[in-house]
Amino acid sequence: MQSDASIQQDLKLQEILSLNLPKVWREIAIAIGPDNFVKIWRIVSTPELCNTDNKLYVPSINKYLEYQRSQIIKSLLNDNKSKKEIIDELSRHGFELSTDTLSRIIRKITQ
């Protein structure tokens, strides 16, 4: 049996989904729940936080993934791991790199 709080959340989510928002916003609401969605919506619709043309810039998730990859590489370099060991560890984390790409990243990190 659903609790009152759960029923309330379901009703709020249904309200948001009935607004005919773009699919990406509906998917976000489903993923994070209606209360968090409304909090984020308030933040991103605040004019002083948006670009001058009131558009929201959404950076690519690749920026975050590259940061994570770099942190893993730094940590493994600090542990004196070989390039092969680093590539193997990155692969376990879902990052596939060639030795050449890893060498380029290491040069960038260690500059």
DSSP file (Angstrom, degrees, kcal/mol; ACC not computed):
  #  RESIDUE AA STRUCTURE BP1 BP2  ACC     N-H-->O    O-->H-N    N-H-->O    O-->H-N    TCO  KAPPA ALPHA  PHI   PSI    X-CA   Y-CA   Z-CA
    1    1 A M              0   0    0      0, 0.0     2,-0.2     0, 0.0     0, 0.0   0.000 360.0 360.0 360.0 134.0    0.0    0.0    0.0
    2    2 A Q        -     0   0    0      1,-0.1     2,-0.1     2,-0.0     0, 0.0  -0.475 360.0-124.9 -75.4 142.0    1.3    3.4   -1.0
    3    3 A S     >  -     0   0    0     -2,-0.2     4,-2.3     1,-0.1     5,-0.2  -0.364  25.6-108.4 -77.7 165.6    1.9    6.0    1.7
    4    4 A D  H  > S+     0   0    0      1,-0.2     4,-2.5     2,-0.2     5,-0.2   0.894 121.3  52.8 -60.0 -40.0    0.3    9.4    1.6
    5    5 A A  H  > S+     0   0    0      1,-0.2     4,-2.3     2,-0.2    -1,-0.2   0.907 109.2  48.6 -63.0 -42.1    3.7   11.0    0.8
    6    6 A S  H  > S+     0   0    0      2,-0.2     4,-2.3     1,-0.2    -1,-0.2   0.895 111.4  49.3 -64.9 -41.2    4.2    8.5   -2.1
    7    7 A I  H  X S+     0   0    0     -4,-2.3     4,-2.4     2,-0.2    -2,-0.2   0.912 110.2  51.6 -63.8 -42.4    0.8    9.3   -3.5
    8    8 A Q  H  X S+     0   0    0     -4,-2.5     4,-2.6     1,-0.2    -2,-0.2   0.919 110.0  49.3 -59.8 -44.4    1.5   13.0   -3.2
    9    9 A Q  H  X S+     0   0    0     -4,-2.3     4,-2.6     1,-0.2    -2,-0.2   0.911 110.4  50.4 -62.9 -42.5    4.7   12.6   -5.1
   10   10 A D  H  X S+     0   0    0     -4,-2.3     4,-2.4     2,-0.2    -1,-0.2   0.908 111.4  48.4 -61.4 -42.3    3.0   10.6   -7.8
   11   11 A L  H  X S+     0   0    0     -4,-2.4     4,-2.1     2,-0.2    -2,-0.2   0.915 111.7  49.1 -64.9 -43.3    0.3   13.3   -8.2
   12   12 A K  H  X S+     0   0    0     -4,-2.6     4,-2.2     1,-0.2    -2,-0.2   0.914 111.4  49.9 -62.0 -42.3    2.9   16.0   -8.4
   13   13 A L  H  X S+     0   0    0     -4,-2.6     4,-2.8     1,-0.2    -2,-0.2   0.917 108.9  51.7 -63.7 -42.2    4.8   14.1  -11.0
   14   14 A Q  H  X S+     0   0    0     -4,-2.4     4,-1.5     1,-0.2    -1,-0.2   0.882 108.0  52.9 -62.2 -37.6    1.7   13.6  -13.0
   15   15 A E  H  < S+     0   0    0     -4,-2.1     4,-0.3     2,-0.2     3,-0.3   0.943 111.5  45.6 -60.2 -47.6    1.0   17.3  -12.9
   16   16 A I  H >< S+     0   0    0     -4,-2.2     3,-1.5     1,-0.2     5,-0.4   0.917 111.9  51.3 -62.8 -43.5    4.5   18.1  -14.2
   17   17 A L  H >< S+     0   0    0     -4,-2.8     3,-0.8     1,-0.3    -1,-0.2   0.773 104.3  58.2 -66.9 -24.5    4.2   15.4  -16.9
   18   18 A S  T 3< S+     0   0    0     -4,-1.5    -1,-0.3    -3,-0.3    -2,-0.2   0.502  83.9  83.9 -82.6  -2.9    0.8   16.9  -18.1
   19   19 A L  T <  S-     0   0    0     -3,-1.5    -1,-0.2    -4,-0.3    -2,-0.1   0.509  98.1-125.3 -78.0  -3.2    2.5   20.3  -18.8
   20   20 A N    <   +     0   0    0     -3,-0.8    -2,-0.1     1,-0.1    -3,-0.1   0.885  48.5 168.9  59.4  40.8    3.6   19.2  -22.2
   21   21 A L        -     0   0    0     -5,-0.4    -1,-0.1     1,-0.2     5,-0.1  -0.370  47.6 -77.0 -73.6 160.7    7.2   20.1  -21.5
   22   22 A P    >>  -     0   0    0      0, 0.0     4,-1.7     0, 0.0     3,-0.9  -0.267  48.1-109.2 -56.3 150.2    9.9   18.9  -23.8
   23   23 A K  H 3> S+     0   0    0      1,-0.3     4,-2.7     2,-0.2     5,-0.2   0.839 116.4  59.4 -54.1 -39.2   10.8   15.2  -23.4
   24   24 A V  H 3> S+     0   0    0      1,-0.2     4,-1.8     2,-0.2    -1,-0.3   0.889 106.9  47.4 -60.3 -38.5   14.2   15.9  -21.9
   25   25 A W  H <> S+     0   0    0     -3,-0.9     4,-2.3     2,-0.2    -1,-0.2   0.868 111.0  51.1 -71.2 -36.3   12.5   17.9  -19.0
   26   26 A R  H  X S+     0   0    0     -4,-1.7     4,-2.2     2,-0.2    -2,-0.2   0.909 109.9  50.2 -65.3 -40.6    9.9   15.1  -18.5
   27   27 A E  H  X S+     0   0    0     -4,-2.7     4,-2.3     2,-0.2    -2,-0.2   0.885 109.6  50.9 -64.4 -38.4   12.7   12.6  -18.3
   28   28 A I  H  X S+     0   0    0     -4,-1.8     4,-2.5    -5,-0.2     5,-0.3   0.926 109.2  51.1 -63.5 -44.3   14.6   14.7  -15.7
   29   29 A A  H  X S+     0   0    0     -4,-2.3     4,-1.9     1,-0.2    -2,-0.2   0.902 111.9  46.9 -60.3 -41.5   11.4   15.0  -13.6
   30   30 A I  H  < S+     0   0    0     -4,-2.2    -1,-0.2     1,-0.2    -2,-0.2   0.909 114.0  48.7 -65.8 -41.5   11.0   11.2  -13.7
   31   31 A A  H  < S+     0   0    0     -4,-2.3    -2,-0.2     1,-0.2    -1,-0.2   0.873 125.5  23.9 -69.1 -38.3   14.6   10.7  -12.8
   32   32 A I  H  < S-     0   0    0     -4,-2.5     4,-0.4     1,-0.2    -1,-0.2   0.547 109.8-111.1-110.2  -8.2   14.9   13.1   -9.9
   33   33 A G     X  -     0   0    0     -4,-1.9     4,-2.2    -5,-0.3    -1,-0.2   0.036  32.8 -79.9  92.6 156.2   11.3   13.3   -8.6
   34   34 A P  H  > S+     0   0    0      0, 0.0     4,-2.4     0, 0.0     5,-0.2   0.855 123.1  51.5 -65.4 -38.4    8.9   16.2   -8.7
   35   35 A D  H  > S+     0   0    0      2,-0.2     4,-1.9     1,-0.2     5,-0.1   0.942 114.3  42.4 -67.2 -46.1   10.2   18.2   -5.8
   36   36 A N  H  > S+     0   0    0     -4,-0.4     4,-2.6     2,-0.2     5,-0.2   0.875 112.2  56.2 -66.5 -35.7   13.8   18.2   -6.9
   37   37 A F  H  X S+     0   0    0     -4,-2.2     4,-2.9     1,-0.2    -2,-0.2   0.936 107.3  47.8 -60.5 -46.0   12.6   19.0  -10.5
   38   38 A V  H  X S+     0   0    0     -4,-2.4     4,-2.4     2,-0.2    -1,-0.2   0.891 110.5  52.8 -63.6 -38.8   10.7   22.1   -9.3
   39   39 A K  H  X S+     0   0    0     -4,-1.9     4,-1.9     2,-0.2    -1,-0.2   0.942 113.3  43.0 -60.1 -47.2   13.8   23.2   -7.4
   40   40 A I  H  X S+     0   0    0     -4,-2.6     4,-2.9     1,-0.2     5,-0.3   0.909 111.4  55.0 -65.7 -41.2   16.0   22.9  -10.4
   41   41 A W  H  X S+     0   0    0     -4,-2.9     4,-1.3     1,-0.2    -1,-0.2   0.906 107.4  50.4 -59.5 -42.4   13.4   24.5  -12.6
   42   42 A R  H  < S+     0   0    0     -4,-2.4     4,-0.3     2,-0.2    -1,-0.2   0.920 112.3  47.5 -61.2 -43.3   13.3   27.5  -10.3
   43   43 A I  H >< S+     0   0    0     -4,-1.9     3,-1.4     1,-0.2    -2,-0.2   0.951 113.8  45.0 -63.9 -49.8   17.1   27.8  -10.5
   44   44 A V  H 3< S+     0   0    0     -4,-2.9    -1,-0.2     1,-0.3    -2,-0.2   0.663 111.4  53.6 -74.5 -13.6   17.4   27.5  -14.3
   45   45 A S  T 3< S+     0   0    0     -4,-1.3    -1,-0.3    -5,-0.3    -2,-0.2   0.368  77.6 113.3 -99.5   5.9   14.5   29.9  -14.9
   46   46 A T    X>  -     0   0    0     -3,-1.4     3,-2.0    -4,-0.3     4,-0.7  -0.687  64.7-144.0 -76.5 116.4   16.0   32.7  -12.8
   47   47 A P  G >4 S+     0   0    0      0, 0.0     3,-1.1     0, 0.0     7,-0.2   0.846  95.3  56.0 -53.2 -41.0   16.9   35.4  -15.3
   48   48 A E  G 34 S+     0   0    0      1,-0.3     4,-0.0    -3,-0.1    -2,-0.0   0.665 107.7  50.4 -70.5 -12.7   20.1   36.6  -13.6
   49   49 A L  G <4 S+     0   0    0     -3,-2.0    -1,-0.3    -6,-0.2     2,-0.1   0.545 102.6  73.5 -97.3  -9.1   21.5   33.0  -13.8
   50   50 A C  S << S-     0   0    0     -3,-1.1     6,-0.2    -4,-0.7    -5,-0.1  -0.447  94.7 -84.4 -96.7 172.1   20.8   32.5  -17.5
   51   51 A N    >   -     0   0    0      4,-1.8     3,-2.2    -2,-0.1    -1,-0.2  -0.199  52.4 -94.5 -64.8 168.1   22.5   33.9  -20.5
   52   52 A T  T 3  S+     0   0    0      1,-0.3    -1,-0.1     2,-0.1    -2,-0.1   0.761 128.3  53.8 -61.2 -24.3   21.4   37.4  -21.7
   53   53 A D  T 3  S-     0   0    0      2,-0.1    -1,-0.3     0, 0.0     3,-0.1   0.182 118.6-111.4 -95.5  18.6   19.0   35.8  -24.1
   54   54 A N  S <  S+     0   0    0     -3,-2.2     2,-0.4     1,-0.2    -2,-0.1   0.781  73.1 138.1  59.0  30.7   17.4   33.7  -21.3
   55   55 A K        -     0   0    0      2,-0.0    -4,-1.8   -10,-0.0     2,-0.5  -0.845  51.4-130.1-106.3 146.2   18.7   30.5  -22.7
   56   56 A L        -     0   0    0     -2,-0.4     2,-0.6    -6,-0.2    -6,-0.1  -0.824  13.5-146.4 -96.7 124.8   20.2   27.8  -20.5
   57   57 A Y        -     0   0    0     -2,-0.5    -2,-0.0     2,-0.0     0, 0.0  -0.808  11.4-165.2 -89.1 125.3   23.6   26.4  -21.5
   58   58 A V        -     0   0    0     -2,-0.6     3,-0.1     0, 0.0    -2,-0.0  -0.932  14.9-140.9-111.7 108.6   23.9   22.7  -20.7
   59   59 A P        -     0   0    0      0, 0.0     2,-0.1     0, 0.0    -2,-0.0  -0.307  30.1 -93.8 -67.3 153.8   27.5   21.6  -20.8
   60   60 A S    >>  -     0   0    0      1,-0.1     3,-1.5     2,-0.0     4,-0.5  -0.374  23.8-127.7 -65.1 143.0   28.3   18.2  -22.2
   61   61 A I  H >> S+     0   0    0      1,-0.3     4,-2.3     2,-0.2     3,-0.5   0.715 103.9  79.1 -62.2 -20.2   28.5   15.4  -19.7
   62   62 A N  H 3> S+     0   0    0      1,-0.2     4,-2.9     2,-0.2    -1,-0.3   0.817  82.5  62.9 -60.0 -29.7   31.9   14.7  -21.4
   63   63 A K  H <> S+     0   0    0     -3,-1.5     4,-1.6     2,-0.2    -1,-0.2   0.931 107.8  41.7 -59.5 -45.2   33.4   17.5  -19.3
   64   64 A Y  H <X S+     0   0    0     -4,-0.5     4,-2.5    -3,-0.5    -2,-0.2   0.906 114.6  50.8 -67.9 -43.6   32.6   15.6  -16.1
   65   65 A L  H  X S+     0   0    0     -4,-2.3     4,-2.6     1,-0.2    -2,-0.2   0.894 109.6  50.5 -64.1 -40.1   33.7   12.3  -17.6
   66   66 A E  H  X S+     0   0    0     -4,-2.9     4,-2.4     2,-0.2    -1,-0.2   0.887 109.5  51.6 -64.7 -38.1   37.0   13.7  -18.7
   67   67 A Y  H  X S+     0   0    0     -4,-1.6     4,-2.3    -5,-0.2    -2,-0.2   0.942 110.9  47.4 -62.3 -47.2   37.5   15.2  -15.2
   68   68 A Q  H  X S+     0   0    0     -4,-2.5     4,-2.3     1,-0.2    -2,-0.2   0.929 111.7  50.7 -59.1 -45.6   36.9   11.8  -13.7
   69   69 A R  H  X S+     0   0    0     -4,-2.6     4,-2.4     1,-0.2    -1,-0.2   0.913 110.1  50.0 -59.4 -43.9   39.2   10.1  -16.1
   70   70 A S  H  X S+     0   0    0     -4,-2.4     4,-2.8     1,-0.2    -1,-0.2   0.884 109.1  51.8 -63.0 -39.4   41.9   12.6  -15.3
   71   71 A Q  H  X S+     0   0    0     -4,-2.3     4,-2.3     2,-0.2    -1,-0.2   0.899 110.1  48.7 -65.5 -40.1   41.5   12.1  -11.6
   72   72 A I  H  X S+     0   0    0     -4,-2.3     4,-2.5     2,-0.2    -2,-0.2   0.933 112.4  48.6 -63.4 -45.4   41.9    8.3  -12.0
   73   73 A I  H  X S+     0   0    0     -4,-2.4     4,-2.7     2,-0.2     5,-0.2   0.928 110.9  50.4 -61.5 -45.8   45.0    8.8  -14.2
   74   74 A K  H  X S+     0   0    0     -4,-2.8     4,-2.4     1,-0.2    -1,-0.2   0.927 111.3  48.6 -57.6 -46.0   46.5   11.2  -11.6
   75   75 A S  H  X S+     0   0    0     -4,-2.3     4,-1.1     1,-0.2    -1,-0.2   0.915 113.2  46.4 -61.8 -44.3   45.9    8.8   -8.8
   76   76 A L  H  <>S+     0   0    0     -4,-2.5     5,-2.4     2,-0.2    -1,-0.2   0.860 110.7  52.6 -69.5 -35.5   47.4    5.9  -10.7
   77   77 A L  H ><5S+     0   0    0     -4,-2.7     3,-2.0     1,-0.2    -1,-0.2   0.913 106.7  53.3 -63.6 -41.8   50.4    7.9  -11.8
   78   78 A N  H 3<5S+     0   0    0     -4,-2.4    -1,-0.2     1,-0.3    -2,-0.2   0.795 106.3  53.2 -62.4 -27.8   51.0    8.8   -8.1
   79   79 A D  T 3<5S-     0   0    0     -4,-1.1    -1,-0.3    -5,-0.2    -2,-0.2   0.305 117.6-117.7 -88.3   8.9   50.9    5.1   -7.4
   80   80 A N  T < 5 +     0   0    0     -3,-2.0    -3,-0.2     1,-0.2     2,-0.2   0.841  53.4 168.7  58.5  37.6   53.6    4.6  -10.1
   81   81 A K      < -     0   0    0     -5,-2.4    -1,-0.2     1,-0.1     2,-0.0  -0.517  34.3-114.9 -78.6 149.7   51.4    2.4  -12.2
   82   82 A S     >  -     0   0    0     -2,-0.2     4,-2.4     1,-0.1     5,-0.2  -0.299  27.9-105.8 -75.5 166.0   52.6    1.6  -15.8
   83   83 A K  H  > S+     0   0    0      1,-0.2     4,-2.8     2,-0.2     5,-0.2   0.894 122.9  52.9 -60.7 -39.1   50.7    2.9  -18.8
   84   84 A K  H  > S+     0   0    0      2,-0.2     4,-2.5     1,-0.2    -1,-0.2   0.927 109.6  47.6 -62.5 -44.5   49.4   -0.6  -19.4
   85   85 A E  H  > S+     0   0    0      2,-0.2     4,-2.4     1,-0.2    -2,-0.2   0.888 112.6  49.9 -63.7 -38.6   48.1   -0.8  -15.8
   86   86 A I  H  X S+     0   0    0     -4,-2.4     4,-2.9     2,-0.2     5,-0.2   0.933 110.8  48.7 -65.3 -45.7   46.5    2.6  -16.2
   87   87 A I  H  X S+     0   0    0     -4,-2.8     4,-2.2     1,-0.2    -2,-0.2   0.909 112.2  49.4 -61.1 -42.0   44.8    1.6  -19.4
   88   88 A D  H  X S+     0   0    0     -4,-2.5     4,-1.6    -5,-0.2    -1,-0.2   0.923 112.7  46.7 -63.1 -43.8   43.5   -1.6  -17.8
   89   89 A E  H  X S+     0   0    0     -4,-2.4     4,-0.9     1,-0.2    -2,-0.2   0.915 111.6  50.7 -65.6 -42.7   42.1    0.3  -14.8
   90   90 A L  H ><>S+     0   0    0     -4,-2.9     5,-2.9     1,-0.2     3,-0.7   0.892 106.5  55.8 -61.3 -38.6   40.5    2.9  -17.0
   91   91 A S  H ><5S+     0   0    0     -4,-2.2     3,-1.5     1,-0.3    -1,-0.2   0.882 102.1  55.8 -61.5 -38.3   38.9    0.1  -19.0
   92   92 A R  H 3<5S+     0   0    0     -4,-1.6    -1,-0.3     1,-0.3    -2,-0.2   0.763 108.0  50.0 -64.4 -23.8   37.3   -1.3  -15.8
   93   93 A H  T <<5S-     0   0    0     -4,-0.9    -1,-0.3    -3,-0.7    -2,-0.2   0.344 127.4-100.2 -95.5   5.3   35.8    2.2  -15.3
   94   94 A G  T < 5S+     0   0    0     -3,-1.5     2,-0.6     1,-0.2    -3,-0.2   0.594  83.9 126.4  89.8  11.3   34.4    2.3  -18.8
   95   95 A F      < -     0   0    0     -5,-2.9     2,-0.6    -6,-0.1    -1,-0.2  -0.909  41.3-164.1-105.5 114.1   37.1    4.5  -20.3
   96   96 A E        +     0   0    0     -2,-0.6     2,-0.3    -3,-0.1    -8,-0.1  -0.873  19.1 166.9 -99.9 121.0   38.7    3.0  -23.4
   97   97 A L        -     0   0    0     -2,-0.6     2,-0.2   -10,-0.2    -6,-0.1  -0.962  31.1-131.6-133.4 148.7   42.0    4.7  -24.4
   98   98 A S     >  -     0   0    0     -2,-0.3     4,-2.4     1,-0.1     5,-0.2  -0.530  34.4-109.9 -86.1 165.8   44.9    4.0  -26.7
   99   99 A T  H  > S+     0   0    0      1,-0.2     4,-2.6     2,-0.2     5,-0.2   0.887 120.0  53.9 -62.3 -38.9   48.5    4.3  -25.4
  100  100 A D  H  > S+     0   0    0      2,-0.2     4,-2.1     1,-0.2    -1,-0.2   0.919 109.3  47.0 -62.9 -43.7   48.9    7.4  -27.6
  101  101 A T  H  > S+     0   0    0      2,-0.2     4,-2.4     1,-0.2    -2,-0.2   0.914 111.9  50.5 -65.2 -42.4   45.9    9.0  -26.1
  102  102 A L  H  X S+     0   0    0     -4,-2.4     4,-2.8     1,-0.2    -2,-0.2   0.919 109.0  51.8 -61.1 -42.9   47.0    8.2  -22.6
  103  103 A S  H  X S+     0   0    0     -4,-2.6     4,-2.3     1,-0.2    -1,-0.2   0.907 109.6  50.0 -60.1 -41.7   50.4    9.6  -23.3
  104  104 A R  H  X S+     0   0    0     -4,-2.1     4,-2.0     2,-0.2    -1,-0.2   0.921 112.2  47.1 -62.5 -44.4   48.8   12.9  -24.5
  105  105 A I  H  X S+     0   0    0     -4,-2.4     4,-2.7     1,-0.2    -2,-0.2   0.911 110.6  52.2 -64.7 -42.3   46.7   13.1  -21.4
  106  106 A I  H  X S+     0   0    0     -4,-2.8     4,-2.6     1,-0.2    -1,-0.2   0.913 108.7  50.7 -61.5 -42.5   49.6   12.4  -19.1
  107  107 A R  H  X S+     0   0    0     -4,-2.3     4,-0.6     1,-0.2    -1,-0.2   0.923 112.4  47.2 -60.1 -42.5   51.6   15.2  -20.8
  108  108 A K  H >< S+     0   0    0     -4,-2.0     3,-0.6     1,-0.2    -2,-0.2   0.908 114.2  46.8 -65.2 -42.1   48.7   17.6  -20.3
  109  109 A I  H 3< S+     0   0    0     -4,-2.7    -2,-0.2     1,-0.2    -1,-0.2   0.883 113.9  46.8 -67.5 -39.5   48.3   16.5  -16.6
  110  110 A T  H 3<        0   0    0     -4,-2.6    -1,-0.2     1,-0.2    -2,-0.2   0.419 360.0 360.0 -89.8   2.7   52.0   16.7  -15.7
  111  111 A Q    <<        0   0    0     -3,-0.6    -1,-0.2    -4,-0.6    -2,-0.1   0.487 360.0 360.0 -72.4 360.0   52.7   20.1  -17.3
